Amino acid sequence: MRILHAYKIYRPDIEGGIPAVMSSLAQGSDQNISHSILCARRRGAARQYTIDGVLVEAVASLGTLFSTPLAPGYIPAFVRRAASADVVVHHAPLPLNDAAILLGLPDDVGLIVYWHAEIVGYPLLKCLVAPLIRRVLARADRIVVSGQPIIDNSEFLRPHAEKCDVLAYGMDLDYWRTLDASERASADELRRRQPRHIVALGRLVGYKGYDVLVRAMRTIDGYTTIVGEGPLLAELQHLATTLGVSDRIRFAGRLTRSEIKQLFYSARVFAFPSVTEAEAFGIVQIEAMAAGLPIVNTHLATTVPLVARHGREALTVAPNDPQALSQALSRILDEPALAERLGSGGRERANSEFDQVVFRERMAAIYEEAVLARKYRGTARR
């Protein structure tokens, strides 16, 4: 079975988020299933390459507009690649995929819409592409979401609830729950230098709520490392300077997975201060939980607070509330027993609920369902 995953960007241009989910699935190839990736470059010329044994075609891009690649070659590439696939997995949101599916997805190719999130923050774009989205969802054989709240809160998905599959993401937990000797030594040294260390990870964009974290640092006795790149770097740095906390916040930029893991094991708590429903799940929570970190997350109407749950693996606070965020982070820093309980709970939950082997097996069954649904429809038409 040939599976084509299509999304706006992929590794190595970006490592986390949706590309991490695609990578987890695509590396699960076996004798019966082969995966390939279609994406656009963040900016630059087209190229084809193999990463972790998976073929990737990245079309040329001039940059982005409304978080969508300016990639004239994407739709023709999609049509060409889809013609030789058994199943296309449209990782949504991406309007280019919606347009390409309606223009050139063959009737005998199965379609899975992997609905990671709504279009948030671009109301005009959402209004313009809504008719396309509805038609694509009607064409879809299966729709995959990470949690029931995503269906319940989506005007697009509720009419198609019967063909939605709720499937928690799965990650490579073995990587995040182990350290080699060198990584252990580095983590221990970081913890010695910063014994009240907070870590956060994600793109420096508005919905991640890093401005809230910077404001919270005014009343936290601690040090924060924020890992990630993005358009708000200068603005966040200026805010930290204005508030007088720049000496206690490090904007680390893009780091390797090993460096991130060392930070996780050096830190006392993981901050996840997202402020809008654009944050549908928070995959990095799983990685932090696998490393035994307690979480402070926000009460969004998505799956975020269901991944790390209040009082069990996390403290969950209202979004966009610096005082509440400060109090929760400070509480974990001040109460080692609470931190240990939440961290142990997170490790156990990651192991039991978010293992990538189970994730891949469940997705393989959904691929089969999509193929069978196409064959059934084709037979019915004849």
Secondary structure, 3 states (H helix, E strand, C coil): CEEEEECCCCCCCCCCHHHHHHHHHHCCCCCCCEEEEEEECCCECCEEEEECCEEEEEECECCEECCEECCCCHHHHHHHHHCCCCEEEEEECCHHHHHHHHHHCCCCCEEEEEECCCCCCCHHHHHHHHHHHHHHHHHCCEEEECCHHHHHCCCCCHHHHHHEEECCCCECHHHHCCCCHHHHHHHHHHHHHCCCEEEEECCCCHHHCHHHHHHHHHHCCCEEEEEECCCCHHHHHHHHHHHCCHHHEEEEECCCHHHHHHHHHHCCEEECCCCCCCCCCCHHHHHHHHCCCCEEEECCCCCHHHHCCECCCEEEECCCCHHHHHHHHHHHHHCHHHHHHHHHHHHHHHHHHCEHHHHHHHHHHHHHHHHHHHHHHHHHHC
